């Protein structure tokens, strides 16, 4: 789970203990400390600038320091009192060239003139088009603090993608056009390189896996399942493929990847369901069918969430109660299994989509709060659909009936209630896949990520 490292800068002209005419210091140290305390409690790693900045010299020294810190994800400009914006703006502009997040935070209150300092600085940034977030809210209000922290974590996510690499095995699967990528667009918007391979080395690597390595892997992953891992040729090929993927992702220094699956591997060697399940379990962003947009969505959710991600088909949407069934073709991280039973095994099951067969994961996703999301393109421009959701488990005496409804009951099921206008979701959705992430915080963080990267957010 990604953690943001953020510079914390207090600014204001009336500093160093200067009192107002009533004898009270303009800058209230207790408010500054309260703000820092709330951020640290929320998991932000603060780098505190020791000097309250007011002059051009102080501003240049401050931002020059943070600009040179490659591991800084964002800066928070905390309004201590009013300020001469002209003394800060050039240094802030120079820092903004890094592309890292800038937040102005003002804690409400008449004493100290903090709102004036916040608004005049926001106006200066708007005048010259510097992207930022302005937050006006108390450090005691979790919703207001989340506005700060979500932008910080989104900036950390954006920064982690810069100069990263997505690998791809094979090409477009199942004729899916809504997952294709333009390498130049990905580089321009995200700083991500696309590195492509066919599957020859993957198959060679899979066959070179030793019996000892297979047995060690079986032992390591068995604890995730309620039943013994099958001792069949199909099961062995599934495990070999998983181990080969892991080796080549590491060898090629890929940060995440996508794989065609079929036509191809799924027809001649093994379906990728089990391998993909285990790579998701290992917290590696991935997708099937060469679907780059789903892969990037999974990457973001994986890094921002404390749980692995499930991507699967929006198999059914019930408009009467906003219930959505997410059912994928056997690829789901086994640790997401709920109280209806630990994860088990099934076969891929459809010869027209992977004749070679292979293991798949069988489970019902555990309860929780989270989001459904997916990145896509509309007339060539990126947009991300995001909605809050509740993941639930049907009653035990109804679960078999509910799983049988789709005709493939042994594939992993996620039962979700979407908290949005379901017609708006259907009109906006851009693929058969949905990515399910656990954590209510993800909604605001994905919105902020879109703002920072230039993606149009369709937040329902």
C-alpha positions as CSV (number, residue, x, y, z in Angstrom):
1,X,0.0,0.0,0.0
2,X,1.5,3.2,-1.2
3,X,2.5,5.8,1.4
4,X,2.9,9.5,0.5
5,X,6.0,11.5,1.5
6,X,5.0,15.2,1.7
7,X,6.7,18.5,2.4
8,X,4.8,20.6,5.1
9,X,5.4,24.3,4.7
10,X,3.9,27.0,6.9
11,X,3.8,30.5,5.4
12,X,2.8,34.0,6.5
13,X,4.3,37.4,6.9
14,X,3.5,37.9,10.6
15,X,5.6,35.2,12.0
16,X,8.3,34.5,14.7
17,X,5.9,35.1,17.5
18,X,4.6,38.5,16.3
19,X,1.3,39.4,18.1
20,X,-1.8,41.0,16.7
21,X,-3.1,44.3,18.4
22,X,-5.0,42.1,20.9
23,X,-1.7,40.5,22.1
24,X,-2.3,37.1,20.4
25,X,0.3,35.6,18.1
26,X,-0.8,35.8,14.5
27,X,0.3,32.3,13.8
28,X,-1.4,29.8,16.2
29,X,1.2,27.1,16.9
30,X,-1.5,24.8,18.3
31,X,-3.4,24.8,14.9
32,X,-0.1,24.1,13.0
33,X,0.7,21.2,15.4
34,X,-2.9,19.9,15.2
35,X,-2.7,19.8,11.4
36,X,0.6,18.0,11.4
37,X,-0.7,15.5,13.9
38,X,-3.8,14.7,11.9
39,X,-1.8,14.1,8.8
40,X,0.6,11.8,10.5
41,X,-2.3,9.9,12.0
42,X,-3.7,9.4,8.5
43,X,-0.4,7.8,7.4
44,X,1.3,10.7,5.6
45,X,5.1,10.8,6.0
46,X,5.7,14.5,6.7
47,X,8.9,16.4,6.0
48,X,8.6,19.6,7.9
49,X,10.2,22.8,6.7
50,X,11.6,24.5,9.8
51,X,11.2,28.1,8.6
52,X,7.9,29.9,8.2
53,X,8.3,31.3,4.7
54,X,7.4,34.9,3.8
55,X,10.2,36.4,1.7
56,X,11.4,35.6,-1.7
57,X,14.7,34.4,-0.4
58,X,13.0,32.0,2.1
59,X,10.6,30.7,-0.6
60,X,13.4,30.0,-3.1
61,X,15.4,28.2,-0.5
62,X,12.4,26.1,0.6
63,X,11.3,25.0,-2.8
64,X,14.8,24.5,-4.1
65,X,15.2,21.9,-1.3
66,X,12.0,20.1,-2.0
67,X,12.5,20.2,-5.8
68,X,15.8,18.3,-5.3
69,X,14.1,15.6,-3.1
70,X,13.2,12.9,-5.6
71,X,11.2,11.0,-3.1
72,X,8.9,13.8,-2.2
73,X,5.4,13.3,-3.6
74,X,3.7,16.6,-2.9
75,X,3.9,19.7,-0.7
76,X,1.3,21.2,1.6
77,X,1.3,25.0,1.9
78,X,-0.3,25.6,5.3
79,X,-1.7,29.1,5.8
80,X,-0.4,30.6,9.0
81,X,-1.6,34.1,8.4
82,X,-1.8,36.4,5.4
83,X,1.1,36.7,3.0
84,X,2.4,38.6,0.0
85,X,1.7,36.1,-2.7
86,X,4.3,37.7,-5.0
87,X,7.0,36.5,-2.6
88,X,6.1,32.9,-3.0
89,X,4.7,32.4,-6.5
90,X,7.9,32.2,-8.5
91,X,9.4,29.5,-6.3
92,X,6.1,27.6,-6.3
93,X,6.0,27.8,-10.1
94,X,9.5,26.4,-10.4
95,X,8.6,23.5,-8.1
96,X,5.4,22.9,-10.1
97,X,7.5,21.9,-13.1
98,X,8.2,18.6,-11.3
99,X,4.6,17.6,-11.7
100,X,4.2,16.9,-8.1
101,X,1.1,17.7,-6.1
102,X,0.6,21.1,-4.5
103,X,-2.0,21.6,-1.8
104,X,-3.0,24.9,0.0
105,X,-4.6,24.1,3.3
106,X,-6.4,26.7,5.4
107,X,-7.9,25.9,8.8
108,X,-11.0,28.2,9.3
109,X,-10.9,30.9,12.0
110,X,-11.0,34.7,12.1
111,X,-8.1,35.1,14.4
112,X,-4.8,35.1,12.6
113,X,-6.3,36.0,9.2
114,X,-5.5,32.5,7.8
115,X,-8.4,32.6,5.2
116,X,-6.9,35.7,3.6
117,X,-3.5,34.0,3.3
118,X,-5.0,30.9,1.8
119,X,-7.2,32.7,-0.7
120,X,-4.6,35.2,-2.0
121,X,-2.2,32.4,-2.6
122,X,-4.8,30.3,-4.4
123,X,-5.6,33.3,-6.6
124,X,-1.9,33.7,-7.5
125,X,-1.7,30.0,-8.5
126,X,-4.9,30.3,-10.6
127,X,-3.6,33.5,-12.4
128,X,-0.7,31.5,-13.9
129,X,-2.4,28.1,-14.2
130,X,-0.6,26.1,-11.6
131,X,-2.5,22.9,-10.9
132,X,-3.3,22.5,-7.1
133,X,-5.9,21.6,-4.6
134,X,-7.3,24.2,-2.1
135,X,-8.7,22.8,1.2
136,X,-10.6,25.0,3.7
137,X,-11.3,22.8,6.7
138,X,-10.4,21.8,10.2
139,X,-7.8,19.2,11.1
140,X,-10.5,17.8,13.5
141,X,-12.8,16.9,10.6
142,X,-11.9,13.6,8.9
143,X,-13.7,14.5,5.7
144,X,-11.6,17.7,5.4
145,X,-8.3,15.9,6.2
146,X,-9.2,13.3,3.6
147,X,-9.2,16.0,1.0
148,X,-5.6,16.7,1.8
149,X,-4.5,13.1,2.2
150,X,-6.3,11.8,-0.9
151,X,-4.4,14.3,-3.0
152,X,-1.1,13.4,-1.4
153,X,-1.6,9.7,-2.0
154,X,-2.8,10.3,-5.6
155,X,0.3,12.3,-6.2
156,X,2.4,9.5,-4.8
157,X,0.6,7.1,-7.2
158,X,1.2,9.5,-10.2
159,X,4.9,9.8,-9.3
160,X,5.3,6.1,-9.0
161,X,4.1,5.6,-12.5
162,X,6.5,8.1,-14.0
163,X,9.4,6.2,-15.7
164,X,7.7,2.9,-15.0
165,X,7.2,0.1,-17.5
166,X,4.2,-2.1,-18.4
167,X,5.1,-5.3,-20.1
168,X,2.8,-7.1,-22.5
169,X,2.9,-10.8,-23.5
170,X,1.3,-11.2,-26.9
171,X,-1.3,-8.8,-28.4
172,X,-5.0,-8.0,-28.3
173,X,-7.1,-10.9,-26.9
174,X,-10.6,-11.8,-28.0
175,X,-10.6,-8.9,-30.5
176,X,-11.0,-6.5,-27.6
177,X,-10.6,-3.0,-29.0
178,X,-11.4,-1.1,-25.7
179,X,-8.1,-2.1,-24.0
180,X,-5.6,-1.2,-26.7
181,X,-3.0,1.4,-26.0
182,X,-1.2,4.1,-27.8
183,X,2.4,4.0,-26.5
184,X,3.0,7.7,-27.2
185,X,-0.1,8.7,-25.3
186,X,0.9,6.6,-22.4
187,X,4.4,8.1,-22.3
188,X,3.0,11.7,-22.6
189,X,0.3,11.3,-20.0
190,X,1.9,9.0,-17.4
191,X,5.5,8.6,-18.3
192,X,5.0,4.8,-18.7
193,X,6.9,2.8,-21.3
194,X,5.2,-0.2,-23.0
195,X,7.6,-3.1,-23.5
196,X,6.2,-6.0,-25.6
197,X,7.1,-9.6,-25.9
198,X,5.7,-12.7,-27.6
199,X,5.1,-15.7,-25.4
200,X,8.1,-17.8,-26.6
201,X,10.3,-17.0,-23.7
202,X,7.4,-17.4,-21.3
203,X,6.8,-20.9,-22.4
204,X,10.5,-21.8,-22.4
205,X,10.8,-20.4,-18.8
206,X,7.7,-22.3,-17.7
207,X,9.1,-25.6,-19.0
208,X,12.5,-24.9,-17.3
209,X,10.9,-24.7,-13.9
210,X,12.3,-27.6,-11.7
211,X,10.2,-30.1,-9.8
212,X,11.8,-28.7,-6.6
213,X,10.6,-25.2,-7.5
214,X,7.1,-26.4,-8.1
215,X,6.9,-28.3,-4.8
216,X,8.2,-25.2,-2.9
217,X,5.6,-23.1,-4.6
218,X,2.8,-25.6,-3.9
219,X,3.7,-25.5,-0.2
220,X,3.8,-21.7,-0.1
221,X,0.4,-21.1,-1.7
222,X,-1.5,-24.1,-0.3
223,X,-2.3,-22.1,2.9
224,X,-4.5,-19.8,0.7
225,X,-6.8,-22.7,-0.3
226,X,-9.3,-24.9,1.6
227,X,-8.5,-28.0,-0.5
228,X,-5.3,-29.6,-1.7
229,X,-3.9,-28.3,-4.9
230,X,-4.6,-30.9,-7.6
231,X,-1.8,-33.1,-8.8
232,X,-2.8,-33.1,-12.5
233,X,-0.9,-32.1,-15.6
234,X,-3.2,-29.1,-16.0
235,X,-2.5,-28.0,-12.5
236,X,1.3,-28.3,-13.0
237,X,1.1,-26.2,-16.1
238,X,-0.9,-23.6,-14.3
239,X,1.7,-23.4,-11.5
240,X,4.6,-23.4,-14.1
241,X,3.0,-20.5,-15.9
242,X,2.6,-18.5,-12.7
243,X,6.2,-19.0,-11.7
244,X,7.4,-18.1,-15.2
245,X,5.4,-14.9,-15.2
246,X,6.9,-14.0,-11.9
247,X,10.4,-14.7,-13.1
248,X,10.1,-12.7,-16.3
249,X,8.3,-9.7,-14.8
250,X,11.3,-9.5,-12.4
251,X,13.9,-10.2,-15.1
252,X,12.5,-7.5,-17.4
253,X,12.0,-4.9,-14.5
254,X,8.4,-4.5,-15.4
255,X,6.2,-2.7,-12.8
256,X,3.0,-4.3,-14.1
257,X,1.9,-6.3,-17.2
258,X,-0.9,-7.6,-19.3
259,X,-1.1,-10.9,-21.2
260,X,-3.1,-11.9,-24.2
261,X,-4.1,-15.4,-22.8
262,X,-6.1,-16.4,-25.8
263,X,-6.1,-16.9,-28.7
264,X,-2.6,-18.3,-27.9
265,X,-1.4,-19.7,-24.6
266,X,-4.9,-20.7,-23.4
267,X,-5.3,-22.9,-26.5
268,X,-1.9,-24.6,-26.6
269,X,-0.4,-24.6,-23.1
270,X,-2.6,-23.5,-20.2
271,X,-5.3,-21.0,-19.4
272,X,-3.9,-18.1,-17.4
273,X,-6.6,-17.9,-14.7
274,X,-4.6,-19.5,-11.9
275,X,-1.4,-17.6,-12.8
276,X,-3.2,-14.3,-12.9
277,X,-4.9,-15.1,-9.6
278,X,-1.6,-15.6,-7.9
279,X,0.0,-12.6,-9.4
280,X,-2.8,-10.5,-8.1
281,X,-2.3,-12.1,-4.8
282,X,1.3,-11.1,-4.9
283,X,0.1,-7.5,-5.4
284,X,1.4,-7.2,-9.0
285,X,-0.9,-5.2,-11.3
286,X,-2.1,-7.2,-14.3
287,X,-4.8,-7.9,-16.7
288,X,-5.7,-10.4,-19.4
289,X,-6.6,-10.0,-23.1
290,X,-3.9,-7.4,-23.6
291,X,-6.2,-4.9,-21.8
292,X,-3.9,-2.0,-20.9
293,X,-6.7,0.1,-19.5
294,X,-7.8,-2.6,-17.0
295,X,-4.1,-3.2,-16.1
296,X,-3.5,0.4,-15.2
297,X,-6.7,0.5,-13.2
298,X,-5.7,-2.6,-11.3
299,X,-2.2,-1.1,-10.8
300,X,-3.7,2.0,-9.2
301,X,-6.1,0.1,-7.0
302,X,-3.5,-2.4,-5.9
303,X,-1.0,0.3,-4.8
304,X,-3.7,2.4,-3.1
305,X,-5.5,-0.4,-1.3
306,X,-4.6,-2.7,1.5
307,X,-6.2,-5.6,-0.3
308,X,-5.6,-7.3,-3.6
309,X,-7.9,-6.4,-6.5
310,X,-10.4,-8.5,-8.4
311,X,-11.1,-7.7,-12.0
312,X,-13.9,-9.5,-13.8
313,X,-16.9,-9.1,-16.1
314,X,-19.9,-7.0,-15.1
315,X,-21.8,-10.2,-15.7
316,X,-25.2,-8.9,-14.6
317,X,-26.7,-5.6,-13.4
318,X,-30.0,-5.6,-11.6
319,X,-31.5,-2.1,-12.0
320,X,-34.2,-2.7,-9.4
321,X,-31.7,-2.9,-6.5
322,X,-28.3,-1.7,-8.0
323,X,-26.9,-5.2,-7.5
324,X,-24.0,-6.1,-9.8
325,X,-22.4,-9.5,-10.2
326,X,-18.7,-9.4,-11.0
327,X,-17.7,-12.8,-12.4
328,X,-14.3,-13.4,-14.0
329,X,-13.0,-16.5,-15.8
330,X,-11.4,-18.0,-12.8
331,X,-8.9,-15.3,-12.0
332,X,-9.2,-13.8,-8.5
333,X,-6.8,-13.5,-5.6
334,X,-7.7,-16.3,-3.2
335,X,-7.3,-14.1,0.0
336,X,-10.5,-12.3,-1.0
337,X,-12.6,-15.4,-0.1
338,X,-15.4,-14.6,2.3
339,X,-17.1,-16.4,5.2
340,X,-19.0,-18.7,2.8
341,X,-15.8,-20.7,2.5
342,X,-12.1,-20.4,1.8
343,X,-10.9,-20.4,-1.8
344,X,-11.1,-23.6,-3.8
345,X,-10.2,-24.9,-7.3
346,X,-12.1,-25.4,-10.5
347,X,-11.3,-25.8,-14.1
348,X,-11.3,-22.9,-16.6
349,X,-14.2,-24.7,-18.2
350,X,-14.8,-23.2,-21.6
351,X,-12.9,-24.8,-24.5
352,X,-13.7,-21.9,-26.9
353,X,-11.8,-19.6,-24.6
354,X,-8.7,-21.6,-23.8
355,X,-8.9,-25.2,-25.1
356,X,-5.8,-26.3,-23.1
357,X,-7.7,-25.8,-19.9
358,X,-6.1,-25.1,-16.5
359,X,-6.8,-24.4,-12.9
360,X,-9.1,-21.6,-11.9
361,X,-10.0,-20.1,-8.5
362,X,-13.4,-20.7,-6.9
363,X,-14.7,-18.3,-4.3
364,X,-17.2,-15.7,-3.2
365,X,-15.7,-12.3,-2.4
366,X,-15.7,-11.2,1.2
367,X,-17.8,-8.3,2.5
368,X,-16.5,-4.8,2.6
369,X,-16.7,-1.3,1.3
370,X,-14.9,-0.2,-1.8
371,X,-15.1,1.0,-5.4
372,X,-15.8,-0.2,-8.9
373,X,-13.7,1.6,-11.4
374,X,-12.1,1.3,-14.9
375,X,-10.0,3.5,-17.0
376,X,-11.0,3.8,-20.7
377,X,-11.0,6.1,-23.6
378,X,-13.8,8.1,-25.2
379,X,-12.9,9.3,-28.7
380,X,-9.2,8.9,-27.8
381,X,-9.3,10.8,-24.5
382,X,-8.9,9.0,-21.2
383,X,-11.7,8.9,-18.7
384,X,-12.2,6.8,-15.5
385,X,-15.6,5.7,-14.2
386,X,-15.7,5.4,-10.4
387,X,-18.5,4.5,-8.1
388,X,-18.6,3.6,-4.4
389,X,-19.9,0.1,-3.7
390,X,-20.6,-2.4,-0.9
391,X,-19.5,-6.0,-1.4
392,X,-21.8,-8.5,0.2
393,X,-22.3,-12.2,0.6
394,X,-25.7,-13.7,-0.2
395,X,-27.3,-15.8,2.6
396,X,-25.8,-19.3,2.8
397,X,-29.0,-21.0,1.9
398,X,-29.2,-19.0,-1.3
399,X,-25.6,-18.9,-2.5
400,X,-25.7,-22.0,-4.7
401,X,-28.8,-20.7,-6.5
402,X,-27.2,-17.3,-7.0
403,X,-24.1,-18.8,-8.4
404,X,-26.0,-21.1,-10.7
405,X,-27.8,-18.1,-12.3
406,X,-24.9,-17.3,-14.7
407,X,-24.4,-20.9,-15.9
408,X,-20.8,-21.1,-14.8
409,X,-21.1,-21.4,-11.0
410,X,-17.5,-22.4,-10.3
411,X,-16.0,-19.1,-11.4
412,X,-15.3,-16.5,-8.7
413,X,-18.2,-14.3,-7.8
414,X,-18.3,-10.8,-6.4
415,X,-21.7,-9.6,-5.3
416,X,-21.8,-5.8,-5.2
417,X,-24.3,-3.0,-4.5
418,X,-23.3,0.1,-6.5
419,X,-24.0,3.4,-4.7
420,X,-24.9,5.5,-7.8
421,X,-27.4,6.1,-10.5
422,X,-27.3,2.7,-12.2
423,X,-28.4,4.1,-15.6
424,X,-25.7,6.7,-15.5
425,X,-23.2,3.9,-14.8
426,X,-24.4,1.8,-17.7
427,X,-24.2,4.8,-20.1
428,X,-20.7,5.7,-19.0
429,X,-19.2,2.2,-18.7
430,X,-16.4,1.5,-21.2
431,X,-15.7,-2.2,-21.2
432,X,-17.1,-5.6,-20.1
433,X,-14.6,-5.6,-17.2
434,X,-14.9,-3.9,-13.8
435,X,-12.1,-3.6,-11.3
436,X,-13.2,-4.1,-7.7
437,X,-11.0,-2.4,-5.0
438,X,-11.5,-2.7,-1.3
439,X,-11.3,0.5,0.8
440,X,-13.8,3.4,1.0
441,X,-10.8,5.8,0.7
442,X,-10.2,4.8,-2.9
443,X,-13.1,6.9,-4.3
444,X,-11.5,10.2,-3.4
445,X,-8.0,9.0,-4.2
446,X,-9.0,7.9,-7.7
447,X,-10.7,11.2,-8.3
448,X,-7.6,13.1,-7.2
449,X,-5.4,10.8,-9.4
450,X,-7.5,11.7,-12.4
451,X,-7.2,15.4,-11.6
452,X,-3.4,15.2,-11.4
453,X,-3.0,13.2,-14.6
454,X,-5.5,14.9,-16.9
455,X,-8.0,12.0,-17.0
456,X,-11.6,12.9,-17.1
457,X,-13.2,11.5,-13.9
458,X,-16.8,10.2,-14.1
459,X,-17.4,10.0,-10.4
460,X,-20.9,8.6,-9.9
